[in-house]
Amino acid sequence: MKLSSALAALAVDPYTPTDLARVALLVARDAYSQMNPRSYLRRIDRLADQLRPRLKGSLAARTVELSTFLFEELGFAGNTEHYYDPRNSYLNKVLDRQVGLPIALSVLAIGVGTRAGLNVVGVGLPGHFIAKAVDGNDEVLFDPFNGGQFLDCEACEALVGGITGRPFEATPEALAATPPGAIVARMLQNLKTAYLADRAYSRAARATWRLSQLLPDDPSQRRDMGVLLVQADQPGRAIDHLRYYLQAAPNAEDAPDVHKFLSKALDDVSRWN
């Protein structure tokens, strides 16, 4: 599977059944070109093989086994010391270093749990990402970033309130499974944000390009691509993206600023001739 093909399918239907672990590893290969996604998938398969015989009893009991296995026995944990390290978003590095962001650890739990026979999905809360195991009408919410601890509605509300400083109502809709397309978009956005914070403009542009493939109807991704490429001293590559945005959103509030970036890109390219 190629990442471009997976993103194109999710662009058409964000609910397309997707092996999130596989897609996450394809995203990681953009940054780690020598990395073999298949070898990491085999590691996830082996973890699932170890877990599978332990999944017995109620949904809560099976979810306890998953959380205990990953977050106590194997030691996967949230990286609270260096939260914005881009490696926290790459599943290969999460497997190697055993630390990661909430969404990356949730994708790991989804990948291992699902392969072992437990239906695990992601839940995108405001400011945080968690997972839940599902069996019919029975659901168990848990937090991979915080040791796999179980969460009820009140705990979810407190968690989000503590992170965002805003009230949050844990309605069934708010706790519904996040579609795969939205999960991948959130992972890519995290990478974009992390690289922007480091002023790693070329790497931020790479994540933005993938976002533009996943969200082709969002011209702001093309705008960001153009701006980032100008900042990365790649004006020739920026021009088409900036022109695309100005044609798609000619009356946007930021159009004058984008015109300035386009003029700079054109001036820089003209100096090459």
C-alpha positions as CSV (number, residue, x, y, z in Angstrom):
1,M,0.0,0.0,0.0
2,K,1.2,3.5,-0.9
3,L,0.5,6.4,1.5
4,S,-0.9,8.5,-1.4
5,S,-3.4,5.8,-2.2
6,A,-4.5,5.4,1.4
7,L,-4.9,9.1,1.8
8,A,-6.9,9.3,-1.4
9,A,-9.3,6.6,-0.2
10,L,-9.8,8.4,3.1
11,A,-10.3,11.7,1.3
12,V,-13.3,10.2,-0.6
13,D,-14.7,8.5,2.6
14,P,-13.1,9.2,6.0
15,Y,-14.9,6.1,7.3
16,T,-13.1,3.8,4.9
17,P,-12.0,0.7,6.9
18,T,-8.3,1.4,7.5
19,D,-5.4,-0.3,9.3
20,L,-4.3,2.8,11.2
21,A,-1.1,1.2,12.3
22,R,-0.1,0.6,8.7
23,V,-1.0,4.1,7.6
24,A,0.8,5.6,10.6
25,L,4.0,3.7,9.6
26,L,3.6,4.9,6.0
27,V,3.5,8.4,7.4
28,A,6.6,7.7,9.4
29,R,8.4,6.5,6.3
30,D,8.2,10.0,4.9
31,A,10.6,11.0,7.7
32,Y,12.5,7.8,8.0
33,S,13.0,6.6,4.4
34,Q,15.1,3.6,5.3
35,M,12.5,2.3,7.8
36,N,10.6,-0.9,6.7
37,P,6.9,-0.6,7.8
38,R,6.5,-4.4,7.4
39,S,9.1,-5.1,10.1
40,Y,7.2,-2.9,12.5
41,L,3.9,-4.4,11.6
42,R,5.3,-7.8,12.4
43,R,6.3,-6.4,15.8
44,I,2.7,-5.3,16.3
45,D,1.5,-8.7,15.1
46,R,3.8,-10.4,17.7
47,L,2.4,-8.2,20.5
48,A,-1.1,-9.2,19.5
49,D,-0.1,-12.9,19.5
50,Q,1.1,-12.5,23.1
51,L,-2.1,-10.7,24.1
52,R,-4.7,-12.9,22.4
53,P,-4.8,-15.8,24.9
54,R,-5.4,-13.4,27.7
55,L,-8.5,-11.8,26.3
56,K,-11.2,-13.6,28.2
57,G,-14.3,-12.6,30.2
58,S,-16.2,-9.4,30.1
59,L,-15.3,-6.4,27.9
60,A,-13.9,-4.6,30.9
61,A,-11.7,-7.6,31.8
62,R,-10.4,-7.9,28.3
63,T,-9.6,-4.1,28.2
64,V,-7.8,-4.4,31.5
65,E,-5.6,-7.1,29.9
66,L,-4.8,-4.8,26.9
67,S,-4.0,-1.9,29.2
68,T,-1.9,-3.9,31.6
69,F,0.0,-5.6,28.8
70,L,0.9,-2.4,26.9
71,F,1.2,0.2,29.7
72,E,2.4,-1.8,32.7
73,E,4.2,-4.8,31.5
74,L,5.7,-3.4,28.3
75,G,6.0,0.2,29.7
76,F,4.5,2.3,26.9
77,A,3.8,5.7,28.3
78,G,2.9,9.3,27.4
79,N,5.9,11.5,26.9
80,T,5.2,14.3,29.4
81,E,8.8,15.6,29.5
82,H,9.2,16.3,25.8
83,Y,5.6,16.3,24.6
84,Y,6.2,18.2,21.4
85,D,9.1,16.0,20.2
86,P,8.0,15.0,16.6
87,R,9.2,11.4,17.3
88,N,6.2,11.1,19.6
89,S,3.9,11.1,16.5
90,Y,5.8,8.5,14.5
91,L,4.6,5.0,15.3
92,N,8.0,3.4,14.5
93,K,9.7,5.7,17.1
94,V,6.9,5.1,19.6
95,L,7.6,1.3,19.3
96,D,11.3,1.9,19.6
97,R,11.3,4.5,22.4
98,Q,8.1,3.3,24.2
99,V,6.8,6.9,24.6
100,G,4.5,8.9,22.5
101,L,1.6,11.3,22.1
102,P,-2.0,10.4,23.1
103,I,-3.0,9.7,19.5
104,A,0.0,7.6,18.6
105,L,-0.3,5.5,21.8
106,S,-4.0,5.1,20.9
107,V,-3.2,3.9,17.4
108,L,-0.8,1.4,19.0
109,A,-3.6,0.2,21.3
110,I,-5.9,0.0,18.3
111,G,-3.4,-1.9,16.2
112,V,-2.5,-4.4,18.9
113,G,-6.0,-4.8,20.4
114,T,-7.8,-5.2,17.1
115,R,-5.3,-7.8,15.9
116,A,-5.7,-9.7,19.1
117,G,-9.5,-9.8,18.7
118,L,-10.6,-6.8,20.7
119,N,-12.6,-4.1,18.9
120,V,-10.7,-0.9,19.8
121,V,-11.4,2.5,18.3
122,G,-10.1,6.0,18.8
123,V,-12.0,8.9,20.4
124,G,-10.9,12.4,19.6
125,L,-11.6,14.6,22.6
126,P,-10.9,18.4,22.6
127,G,-7.2,18.7,23.4
128,H,-6.7,15.0,24.1
129,F,-7.1,11.6,22.4
130,I,-8.2,8.4,24.0
131,A,-9.4,5.0,23.0
132,K,-12.3,2.7,23.7
133,A,-13.1,-1.0,23.4
134,V,-16.5,-1.8,22.0
135,D,-18.6,-5.0,22.1
136,G,-22.1,-4.5,21.0
137,N,-23.7,-1.8,23.2
138,D,-20.9,-2.2,25.8
139,E,-18.1,0.3,25.7
140,V,-15.0,0.9,27.9
141,L,-13.1,4.2,27.5
142,F,-9.4,4.3,28.5
143,D,-6.5,6.7,28.2
144,P,-3.3,5.3,26.6
145,F,-1.4,8.4,27.4
146,N,-2.0,8.0,31.1
147,G,-1.3,4.4,31.7
148,G,-4.4,3.0,30.1
149,Q,-6.6,4.2,33.0
150,F,-10.3,3.7,32.6
151,L,-12.5,6.8,32.1
152,D,-16.2,7.4,32.7
153,C,-18.1,10.4,31.4
154,E,-17.3,12.6,34.5
155,A,-13.6,11.7,34.1
156,C,-13.6,12.7,30.5
157,E,-15.2,16.0,31.3
158,A,-12.6,16.7,34.0
159,L,-9.8,15.6,31.7
160,V,-10.8,17.9,28.9
161,G,-11.6,20.8,31.3
162,G,-8.2,20.5,32.8
163,I,-6.4,20.6,29.5
164,T,-8.5,23.2,27.6
165,G,-9.9,25.3,30.5
166,R,-13.3,25.0,28.9
167,P,-16.4,23.1,29.9
168,F,-17.0,19.8,28.1
169,E,-20.1,17.7,28.1
170,A,-19.4,14.0,27.5
171,T,-22.4,13.2,25.4
172,P,-22.6,10.0,23.4
173,E,-21.9,12.0,20.3
174,A,-18.8,13.6,21.8
175,L,-17.5,10.1,22.8
176,A,-18.3,8.5,19.5
177,A,-15.6,6.7,17.5
178,T,-13.5,9.1,15.4
179,P,-13.4,8.1,11.8
180,P,-10.0,6.9,10.4
181,G,-9.6,9.8,8.1
182,A,-10.0,12.3,11.0
183,I,-7.5,10.3,13.1
184,V,-4.9,10.5,10.3
185,A,-5.6,14.2,9.8
186,R,-5.0,14.8,13.5
187,M,-1.7,12.9,13.5
188,L,-0.5,14.9,10.5
189,Q,-1.6,18.1,12.1
190,N,0.4,17.3,15.2
191,L,3.5,16.8,13.0
192,K,2.9,20.0,11.2
193,T,2.6,21.9,14.5
194,A,5.6,20.2,16.0
195,Y,7.8,21.1,13.0
196,L,6.5,24.6,12.9
197,A,7.5,25.1,16.5
198,D,11.0,24.0,15.6
199,R,11.0,26.2,12.5
200,A,11.7,23.0,10.5
201,Y,9.8,24.4,7.5
202,S,10.7,21.7,5.0
203,R,9.5,19.0,7.3
204,A,6.3,21.0,8.2
205,A,5.7,21.3,4.4
206,R,6.0,17.6,4.0
207,A,3.3,17.0,6.6
208,T,1.2,19.7,5.1
209,W,1.5,18.1,1.6
210,R,0.1,14.9,3.1
211,L,-2.7,16.9,4.7
212,S,-3.5,18.4,1.3
213,Q,-3.8,14.9,-0.1
214,L,-6.2,13.9,2.7
215,L,-8.2,17.2,2.6
216,P,-8.2,18.2,-1.0
217,D,-11.2,20.5,-0.5
218,D,-9.3,22.6,2.1
219,P,-7.3,25.2,0.1
220,S,-5.7,26.5,3.3
221,Q,-3.4,23.4,3.2
222,R,-2.1,24.5,-0.2
223,R,-1.7,28.1,1.1
224,D,0.3,26.7,4.0
225,M,2.4,24.6,1.7
226,G,3.3,27.6,-0.4
227,V,4.2,29.8,2.7
228,L,6.3,27.0,4.2
229,L,8.2,26.4,1.0
230,V,9.0,30.1,0.8
231,Q,10.2,30.0,4.4
232,A,12.2,26.9,3.5
233,D,14.0,28.7,0.7
234,Q,12.2,26.7,-2.0
235,P,10.3,29.4,-3.8
236,G,10.0,27.6,-7.1
237,R,8.0,24.9,-5.5
238,A,5.9,27.4,-3.6
239,I,4.4,29.3,-6.6
240,D,1.8,26.9,-7.8
241,H,0.5,26.3,-4.3
242,L,0.1,30.0,-3.6
243,R,-1.6,30.6,-6.9
244,Y,-3.9,27.7,-6.3
245,Y,-5.0,29.3,-3.0
246,L,-5.5,32.7,-4.4
247,Q,-7.7,31.3,-7.2
248,A,-9.7,29.2,-4.8
249,A,-10.2,31.9,-2.2
250,P,-9.6,35.3,-3.9
251,N,-11.6,37.2,-1.3
252,A,-10.0,35.6,1.7
253,E,-8.9,37.9,4.5
254,D,-5.4,36.7,4.2
255,A,-5.2,37.1,0.4
256,P,-3.1,40.2,0.6
257,D,-0.5,38.4,2.8
258,V,-0.5,35.4,0.4
259,H,0.1,37.8,-2.5
260,K,3.2,39.1,-0.7
261,F,4.5,35.5,-0.3
262,L,3.8,34.9,-4.0
263,S,5.6,38.1,-5.0
264,K,8.6,37.1,-2.9
265,A,8.6,33.6,-4.4
266,L,8.5,35.0,-8.0
267,D,11.2,37.6,-7.2
268,D,13.4,34.9,-5.7
269,V,13.0,32.7,-8.7
270,S,13.6,35.5,-11.2
271,R,17.1,36.0,-9.6
272,W,18.0,32.5,-10.7
273,N,17.7,33.6,-14.4
